[in-house]
Amino acid sequence: MIPDRIAFTVAADQPGPKISRHIFGQFAEHLGRCVYEGIWVGEDSPIPNVRGLRSDVVAALRAIKVPNLRWPGGCFADAYHWRNGIGPREKRLRMRNDTWGQIETNAFGTHEFLDLCAQVGCEPVICGNLGSGTVQEMRDWVEYLNAPVGTVLANERAANGHPAPYGVRFWGVGNESWGCGGVMRPEYYADEFRRYSNFLGNYEKTRLYRIATGPAVDDYAWTEVIMRECTNPRFNGAVMDGLSLHYYMNGLTPPAKAPRLMPATKFDAADWNRVMAHGWFLDELLTRHTAIMDRHDPQRRIGLVVDEWGAWYENDPSHPANELYQQQTIRDAVLAALTLNLFIAHAERVSMANVAQVINVLHAMILTFGDKMVRTPSYHVFDLYTPHQDATRLPVTGAPQMRAHEDGAYPRVSVTASRAADGSITVTLAHTDPTQPVTVELTFAGLPAVGSAKAGRMLTAPALTDINTPSDPNRVASVPWTDFSFDGAKLIATLPPACIAVMSFA
């Protein structure tokens, strides 16, 4: 059987917007085994660590050039009081994490988080407590971290081991304030956000990037109210820099339908198609929320920040339900690539995104098994996409051949192309068909003289439900890919079912 052929054109001489590296961000919450075991093992642990932080995890995150890490939540953020997590660890207060039903030792607090960011080489994104905290508490946290020595709080930071200001730029003002963060109406939250944001000060050269709680999925009315009230309020027109959006792909499309959580590793073609259709629904969400933002902010000063996204399946029955632990297959890798392609396609407005979550929870990059660590299939997607960070998006046109599904159509092949600062061009292709190969023809218009294409890489799996484990950690991992032809202007490749491919040109 001859594979179907789909043609695309990449306009190499018509650059588009910059692809912010921050759309490849990560998220860590005090939930399940994300922080404790996944990140923090303590300085006395036999697991290799630097100041209590797992060395294997840090090295893996550095390798995919993680640009930012969001913390401490999530829903936990609106129950977290930062003072409980500073000072000598033996004196820190233990508390019950009522959000996720576990004990919080506060061994991993502000300084430990910022040490993690420094070791990984990423920027911190701190989500402040608006739900159960106060303006004073959040304002003091900013001063504690960013003020130069000489104030009471900055001196306290210095006494706790860090004299130099941390210079934390990114601050979320509450989390899911329409739900776990306070069950607020948008009008009420808009006033609260303006009040809190007004008192979060800029210190020295650190201008804060203040992120407001955005809508729950398709709550366009929420977006309308927040943009109307917070884009340019009188007396302080710069209180808001970003608006968040949360979206989990759990087989629920459109969101008005009843939830249908599915197993992470036991699925058929119908379940595969449902997850892909649900993932592609994000395109409609980004388009419609952006249209509202454009009316109030035509200069696009305010970024759309998708600071929670990913696949959410039934909890693995071998783990406690409150851990939100799930394994991953090539389905989740293809979904991740499809999602990143959408963020890049909407790069004019999408300024940041954070997959949920980085380790051991939901759509994780890494799973830990005691002293062993496994990279998930989605980890390898983020690795393949590193050339797109801060590159310039190139226009891609063509008919992607939509796959029909009762929950919505989605493209059989999704393509992204970009040009890096050094002039190199990278193309990534996500093939969503789980059973049939496809031949892709890429024509490059306006491509300057280049040599032959560099050897690419491909991520696929022997079987759709295969997973990575400590005994078989590279069952689903990227491998070198040279099975394509390139004549200097046109690339032709036959892609196997369910794969992600990448190639670069010098």
C-alpha positions as CSV (number, residue, x, y, z in Angstrom):
1,M,0.0,0.0,0.0
2,I,1.4,3.4,-1.1
3,P,1.4,5.9,1.8
4,D,-0.7,9.1,1.4
5,R,1.3,12.1,0.5
6,I,0.9,15.5,2.1
7,A,2.7,18.6,0.8
8,F,3.8,21.7,2.8
9,T,5.8,24.8,1.9
10,V,8.2,26.6,4.3
11,A,8.8,30.2,3.6
12,A,12.4,30.4,4.7
13,D,12.6,34.1,3.5
14,Q,9.5,35.4,5.4
15,P,10.3,35.3,9.1
16,G,7.6,35.6,11.7
17,P,7.6,36.3,15.4
18,K,10.2,35.2,17.9
19,I,9.4,31.9,19.6
20,S,9.9,32.6,23.3
21,R,12.0,30.0,25.0
22,H,9.6,30.4,27.9
23,I,6.9,28.3,26.2
24,F,9.0,25.3,27.0
25,G,8.7,25.8,30.8
26,Q,8.1,23.3,33.5
27,F,5.9,23.2,36.7
28,A,6.6,21.7,40.1
29,E,4.0,21.5,42.8
30,H,4.0,20.1,46.3
31,L,1.9,17.2,45.1
32,G,2.6,13.5,45.3
33,R,6.3,12.7,44.7
34,C,7.1,15.7,42.5
35,V,9.1,17.7,45.1
36,Y,9.9,15.1,47.7
37,E,11.8,12.2,46.1
38,G,11.5,13.7,42.6
39,I,13.5,16.8,43.3
40,W,14.5,16.9,47.0
41,V,16.1,13.9,48.7
42,G,18.0,15.8,51.5
43,E,21.7,16.3,51.9
44,D,22.1,13.0,53.9
45,S,20.5,10.9,51.2
46,P,22.5,8.1,49.6
47,I,21.1,9.3,46.3
48,P,23.7,11.6,44.7
49,N,22.7,15.2,45.3
50,V,24.0,18.7,45.6
51,R,22.7,20.5,48.7
52,G,19.8,18.0,48.8
53,L,18.8,18.3,45.1
54,R,18.9,15.1,43.0
55,S,21.9,15.3,40.7
56,D,20.5,13.0,38.1
57,V,17.3,15.1,37.8
58,V,19.2,18.4,37.6
59,A,21.4,17.0,34.9
60,A,18.4,15.8,32.9
61,L,16.6,19.1,33.1
62,R,19.8,21.1,32.1
63,A,20.1,18.9,29.1
64,I,16.7,20.0,27.7
65,K,17.5,23.7,28.5
66,V,14.5,24.2,30.8
67,P,13.9,28.0,30.6
68,N,11.7,28.4,33.6
69,L,10.1,26.5,36.5
70,R,6.8,27.4,38.2
71,W,6.4,26.8,41.9
72,P,4.9,26.1,44.6
73,G,1.6,25.5,42.8
74,G,-1.0,25.0,41.5
75,C,-3.7,24.8,44.0
76,F,-1.1,24.4,46.8
77,A,0.1,28.0,46.1
78,D,-3.0,29.5,47.7
79,A,-2.4,27.5,50.9
80,Y,1.4,28.1,51.0
81,H,2.9,30.6,53.4
82,W,6.5,31.3,52.4
83,R,7.8,32.1,55.9
84,N,7.2,28.5,56.8
85,G,9.9,27.5,54.3
86,I,12.9,29.7,55.2
87,G,15.5,29.5,58.0
88,P,17.0,26.4,59.6
89,R,15.2,23.3,58.4
90,E,15.0,21.8,61.8
91,K,13.0,24.8,63.0
92,R,10.5,24.9,60.1
93,L,6.9,24.3,60.8
94,R,5.3,21.1,59.6
95,M,1.9,21.5,58.2
96,R,-0.8,19.4,56.5
97,N,-1.1,20.0,52.8
98,D,-4.9,20.0,52.7
99,T,-4.9,20.6,49.0
100,W,-3.4,17.2,48.3
101,G,-3.8,15.3,51.6
102,Q,-0.2,14.9,52.6
103,I,2.2,16.2,55.3
104,E,4.3,19.1,54.2
105,T,7.7,19.3,56.1
106,N,8.7,22.6,54.5
107,A,12.2,21.1,54.0
108,F,12.0,22.4,50.4
109,G,11.3,26.1,50.6
110,T,12.2,29.3,48.9
111,H,16.0,29.0,49.1
112,E,15.9,25.4,48.0
113,F,13.7,26.2,45.0
114,L,15.9,29.0,43.9
115,D,19.0,26.8,44.3
116,L,17.3,24.3,42.1
117,C,16.7,26.9,39.5
118,A,20.3,28.0,39.6
119,Q,21.5,24.4,39.3
120,V,19.2,23.8,36.3
121,G,20.0,27.1,34.8
122,C,16.4,28.3,34.5
123,E,14.4,31.3,35.7
124,P,12.0,30.9,38.7
125,V,8.3,31.5,38.3
126,I,6.7,32.0,41.8
127,C,3.0,31.8,42.2
128,G,1.9,33.8,45.2
129,N,-0.8,33.1,47.7
130,L,-3.9,35.3,47.0
131,G,-6.5,32.8,48.2
132,S,-5.5,32.5,51.9
133,G,-2.7,35.0,52.1
134,T,-2.5,38.8,52.3
135,V,-1.2,41.6,50.2
136,Q,1.5,42.2,52.9
137,E,2.6,38.6,52.8
138,M,3.1,38.5,49.0
139,R,4.7,42.0,49.0
140,D,7.1,40.9,51.7
141,W,8.1,37.8,49.7
142,V,9.0,40.0,46.7
143,E,11.1,42.3,49.0
144,Y,12.7,39.3,50.7
145,L,13.9,38.0,47.4
146,N,14.7,41.1,45.3
147,A,15.7,44.0,47.6
148,P,19.3,44.8,48.1
149,V,20.8,44.3,51.6
150,G,19.8,47.2,53.9
151,T,16.1,46.5,54.5
152,V,14.9,44.2,57.3
153,L,13.7,41.5,54.9
154,A,16.8,41.7,52.7
155,N,19.0,41.4,55.8
156,E,17.0,38.4,56.8
157,R,17.6,36.8,53.4
158,A,21.3,37.5,53.8
159,A,21.3,35.9,57.3
160,N,19.7,32.9,55.7
161,G,22.7,32.5,53.3
162,H,22.0,34.7,50.3
163,P,23.2,38.3,50.5
164,A,22.7,39.1,46.8
165,P,19.2,39.7,45.6
166,Y,17.7,36.8,43.7
167,G,16.0,39.1,41.1
168,V,12.9,36.9,40.6
169,R,11.0,38.5,37.7
170,F,8.0,36.2,37.1
171,W,5.1,36.3,39.7
172,G,1.7,34.7,39.5
173,V,-0.9,36.5,41.6
174,G,-3.0,33.6,42.8
175,N,-3.8,30.4,41.0
176,E,-7.2,29.2,39.5
177,S,-8.9,31.9,41.6
178,W,-12.2,30.8,39.9
179,G,-11.8,27.4,41.6
180,C,-9.4,26.1,44.2
181,G,-7.8,29.5,44.7
182,G,-10.9,31.1,46.1
183,V,-14.0,30.4,44.0
184,M,-14.1,34.0,43.0
185,R,-16.1,35.9,40.4
186,P,-14.0,37.6,37.7
187,E,-15.1,41.1,38.8
188,Y,-14.0,40.3,42.4
189,Y,-10.7,38.7,41.3
190,A,-9.9,41.7,39.0
191,D,-10.1,44.1,42.0
192,E,-8.0,41.8,44.1
193,F,-5.4,41.3,41.4
194,R,-5.1,45.1,40.9
195,R,-4.7,45.6,44.6
196,Y,-2.1,42.9,45.1
197,S,-0.2,43.7,41.9
198,N,0.0,47.4,42.8
199,F,2.0,46.6,45.9
200,L,4.4,44.1,44.3
201,G,7.4,46.4,43.9
202,N,10.3,46.5,41.4
203,Y,13.7,46.5,43.0
204,E,16.9,47.7,41.3
205,K,16.9,46.3,37.7
206,T,14.3,43.6,38.3
207,R,11.0,44.7,36.7
208,L,8.3,42.2,37.7
209,Y,6.2,40.3,35.2
210,R,2.9,40.0,37.0
211,I,0.6,37.2,35.8
212,A,-3.1,37.3,36.5
213,T,-5.3,34.2,36.9
214,G,-6.9,33.6,33.6
215,P,-9.9,31.5,32.6
216,A,-10.9,27.9,33.2
217,V,-10.5,26.5,29.7
218,D,-13.3,28.1,27.7
219,D,-14.6,30.7,30.1
220,Y,-14.3,33.6,27.7
221,A,-16.4,35.8,29.9
222,W,-13.6,35.6,32.6
223,T,-11.0,36.7,30.0
224,E,-13.3,39.6,28.9
225,V,-13.6,40.9,32.5
226,I,-9.9,40.6,33.4
227,M,-8.7,42.2,30.2
228,R,-11.3,45.0,30.5
229,E,-10.5,45.8,34.2
230,C,-6.7,45.1,34.3
231,T,-5.2,46.0,31.0
232,N,-4.8,49.7,31.6
233,P,-6.4,50.8,34.9
234,R,-6.2,54.5,35.9
235,F,-3.2,55.5,37.9
236,N,-1.3,52.3,37.3
237,G,-1.6,51.1,33.7
238,A,1.0,48.3,34.0
239,V,-0.3,46.1,36.8
240,M,-0.7,43.1,34.4
241,D,1.9,41.6,32.1
242,G,0.5,38.1,31.6
243,L,-2.9,36.3,31.7
244,S,-2.8,32.6,32.5
245,L,-4.8,29.8,30.9
246,H,-5.0,26.2,32.2
247,Y,-6.0,23.3,29.9
248,Y,-5.7,19.6,30.5
249,M,-6.2,17.0,27.7
250,N,-8.2,14.2,29.4
251,G,-10.5,13.0,26.7
252,L,-13.1,15.7,27.5
253,T,-13.9,17.6,24.3
254,P,-15.6,20.0,24.2
255,P,-15.3,20.9,27.8
256,A,-19.1,21.0,28.2
257,K,-19.2,17.2,28.0
258,A,-19.0,14.9,31.0
259,P,-15.4,13.8,32.0
260,R,-14.1,10.6,30.6
261,L,-10.8,9.9,32.3
262,M,-9.0,7.0,30.6
263,P,-6.1,4.8,31.5
264,A,-2.7,6.2,30.6
265,T,-1.3,3.0,29.0
266,K,-4.3,0.9,28.0
267,F,-6.0,2.4,25.0
268,D,-7.3,1.6,21.6
269,A,-7.4,3.7,18.4
270,A,-10.6,5.4,19.5
271,D,-9.0,6.5,22.8
272,W,-5.9,7.7,20.8
273,N,-8.1,9.8,18.5
274,R,-10.0,11.3,21.4
275,V,-6.9,12.5,23.1
276,M,-5.5,14.0,19.9
277,A,-8.8,15.7,19.2
278,H,-8.9,17.1,22.7
279,G,-5.3,18.3,22.3
280,W,-6.1,20.2,19.1
281,F,-9.1,21.9,20.7
282,L,-6.4,24.1,22.3
283,D,-6.1,25.8,18.9
284,E,-9.7,27.1,19.3
285,L,-9.0,28.1,22.9
286,L,-5.9,30.1,22.0
287,T,-7.6,31.7,19.0
288,R,-10.7,32.9,20.9
289,H,-8.9,34.0,24.0
290,T,-6.4,35.9,21.9
291,A,-9.2,37.6,20.0
292,I,-10.6,39.0,23.3
293,M,-7.1,40.1,24.4
294,D,-6.5,41.8,21.1
295,R,-9.5,44.0,21.5
296,H,-8.3,45.3,24.8
297,D,-4.5,45.1,24.1
298,P,-4.0,45.6,20.3
299,Q,-0.2,46.2,20.9
300,R,0.0,42.7,22.4
301,R,1.9,43.9,25.5
302,I,0.2,41.3,27.7
303,G,1.2,37.7,27.2
304,L,-1.0,34.6,27.2
305,V,0.6,32.3,29.8
306,V,-0.5,28.7,29.5
307,D,1.1,27.8,32.9
308,E,-0.6,24.4,33.3
309,W,-1.2,22.0,30.4
310,G,-0.8,18.3,29.7
311,A,-2.5,14.9,29.6
312,W,-4.5,13.9,32.7
313,Y,-5.5,10.3,32.9
314,E,-6.8,7.9,35.5
315,N,-4.4,7.6,38.4
316,D,-2.1,4.6,38.2
317,P,-3.7,2.0,40.6
318,S,-0.3,1.0,42.0
319,H,0.0,4.5,43.5
320,P,-2.1,6.5,46.0
321,A,-4.8,8.5,44.2
322,N,-3.6,11.8,45.6
323,E,-0.2,11.4,43.8
324,L,-1.7,11.9,40.3
325,Y,1.0,9.6,39.0
326,Q,0.8,8.2,35.5
327,Q,3.1,6.5,33.0
328,Q,3.6,7.8,29.4
329,T,3.5,6.3,26.0
330,I,4.2,7.6,22.5
331,R,0.6,9.0,22.5
332,D,1.7,11.6,25.1
333,A,4.8,12.4,23.2
334,V,2.8,13.1,20.0
335,L,0.3,15.1,22.1
336,A,3.2,17.2,23.6
337,A,4.6,17.9,20.1
338,L,1.1,18.9,18.8
339,T,0.7,21.2,21.8
340,L,4.1,22.9,21.4
341,N,3.4,23.4,17.7
342,L,0.2,25.2,18.7
343,F,2.1,27.5,21.1
344,I,4.6,28.3,18.4
345,A,1.7,28.9,15.9
346,H,0.3,31.4,18.4
347,A,3.7,32.9,19.3
348,E,2.4,36.5,18.7
349,R,0.5,36.2,22.0
350,V,1.6,33.1,23.8
351,S,4.7,34.2,25.8
352,M,5.1,31.3,28.3
353,A,3.8,27.8,29.0
354,N,4.4,25.2,31.7
355,V,3.8,21.5,31.3
356,A,2.2,19.9,34.3
357,Q,4.3,18.6,35.9
358,V,8.0,18.2,35.7
359,I,8.5,15.0,37.8
360,N,6.3,12.0,38.9
361,V,3.0,13.9,38.4
362,L,0.6,13.9,35.4
363,H,2.4,14.8,32.1
364,A,5.9,14.4,33.6
365,M,9.3,14.8,32.0
366,I,10.9,12.4,34.5
367,L,9.8,9.5,36.6
368,T,11.8,8.4,39.6
369,F,12.0,4.9,41.1
370,G,13.9,5.2,44.3
371,D,17.5,6.0,43.3
372,K,16.7,5.3,39.6
373,M,15.4,7.9,37.1
374,V,13.6,7.5,33.8
375,R,13.1,10.0,31.0
376,T,9.6,9.8,29.7
377,P,8.7,10.0,25.9
378,S,7.6,13.6,26.4
379,Y,11.1,14.4,27.8
380,H,12.5,13.4,24.4
381,V,10.0,15.8,22.6
382,F,11.3,18.7,24.6
383,D,14.8,17.6,23.8
384,L,14.0,17.6,20.0
385,Y,12.4,21.0,20.2
386,T,15.3,22.9,21.9
387,P,16.5,24.4,18.6
388,H,13.1,26.4,18.5
389,Q,13.9,28.2,21.7
390,D,14.2,32.0,21.0
391,A,14.3,31.2,17.2
392,T,12.2,33.0,14.6
393,R,9.1,31.2,13.4
394,L,8.9,30.6,9.6
395,P,5.5,30.4,7.9
396,V,4.4,26.9,6.9
397,T,1.5,26.5,4.5
398,G,-0.2,23.4,3.1
399,A,-3.2,21.1,3.6
400,P,-2.4,19.0,6.7
401,Q,-5.2,16.5,5.9
402,M,-7.5,16.6,9.0
403,R,-8.5,13.4,10.8
404,A,-12.1,13.4,11.6
405,H,-13.4,12.5,15.1
406,E,-16.6,12.9,17.0
407,D,-14.9,15.2,19.5
408,G,-13.3,17.3,16.8
409,A,-10.9,17.1,13.8
410,Y,-7.1,17.3,14.2
411,P,-4.3,17.4,11.6
412,R,-2.7,14.2,10.5
413,V,0.7,16.0,10.3
414,S,1.6,19.2,12.2
415,V,4.7,21.1,11.1
416,T,6.8,23.8,12.7
417,A,9.8,25.5,11.2
418,S,12.1,28.2,12.7
419,R,15.4,30.0,12.0
420,A,17.9,30.4,14.8
421,A,20.2,33.4,15.4
422,D,23.0,31.5,13.6
423,G,20.9,31.1,10.5
424,S,20.2,27.4,10.9
425,I,16.7,26.2,10.1
426,T,14.9,23.5,12.1
427,V,11.8,21.7,11.1
428,T,9.7,19.5,13.4
429,L,6.9,17.2,12.3
430,A,4.3,15.5,14.5
431,H,2.5,12.6,12.8
432,T,-0.7,11.8,14.7
433,D,-2.0,8.8,12.7
434,P,-1.5,5.8,15.0
435,T,-1.7,3.1,12.3
436,Q,-0.7,4.3,8.9
437,P,2.5,5.8,7.5
438,V,2.5,9.0,5.5
439,T,4.8,10.7,3.0
440,V,5.6,14.3,3.6
441,E,6.9,16.7,1.0
442,L,8.4,19.9,2.3
443,T,9.3,22.6,-0.2
444,F,11.5,25.4,1.0
445,A,10.8,28.8,-0.7
446,G,13.6,31.4,-0.5
447,L,16.0,29.0,1.2
448,P,19.6,30.3,0.9
449,A,22.3,28.0,-0.3
450,V,22.9,25.3,2.2
451,G,24.7,22.0,2.3
452,S,22.9,18.7,2.7
453,A,20.5,18.4,5.7
454,K,22.1,17.4,8.9
455,A,21.1,14.0,10.2
456,G,17.8,14.3,11.9
457,R,16.3,12.5,14.9
458,M,13.0,10.6,15.2
459,L,10.9,9.6,18.2
460,T,8.6,6.6,17.8
461,A,7.8,3.3,19.6
462,P,7.7,-0.4,18.8
463,A,4.1,-0.4,20.1
464,L,1.7,2.4,20.9
465,T,1.4,1.4,24.6
466,D,5.2,0.9,25.3
467,I,6.6,2.7,28.3
468,N,10.0,3.5,29.7
469,T,11.0,1.7,32.9
470,P,14.2,1.4,35.0
471,S,14.8,-2.0,33.3
472,D,14.2,-0.6,29.8
473,P,14.7,3.2,30.0
474,N,15.0,3.8,26.3
475,R,12.1,1.8,25.0
476,V,10.6,5.0,23.7
477,A,13.5,7.4,22.9
478,S,14.7,9.4,20.0
479,V,17.1,7.9,17.5
480,P,19.2,9.2,14.6
481,W,17.1,9.6,11.4
482,T,18.5,9.7,7.9
483,D,15.7,8.1,5.9
484,F,14.8,11.2,3.9
485,S,15.9,12.8,0.7
486,F,16.9,16.5,0.3
487,D,18.0,18.2,-2.9
488,G,18.6,21.7,-1.5
489,A,15.0,22.9,-2.0
490,K,12.7,20.0,-1.3
491,L,12.7,17.3,1.4
492,I,10.7,14.1,1.0
493,A,10.3,11.6,3.9
494,T,7.9,8.8,4.7
495,L,7.0,8.9,8.4
496,P,6.0,5.8,10.3
497,P,2.8,5.9,12.4
498,A,2.8,7.9,15.6
499,C,6.1,9.7,15.5
500,I,7.9,13.0,15.9
501,A,10.7,13.9,13.5
502,V,13.2,16.8,13.5
503,M,15.9,17.9,11.0
504,S,18.1,20.9,10.8
505,F,19.9,22.7,8.0
506,A,23.2,24.5,8.5
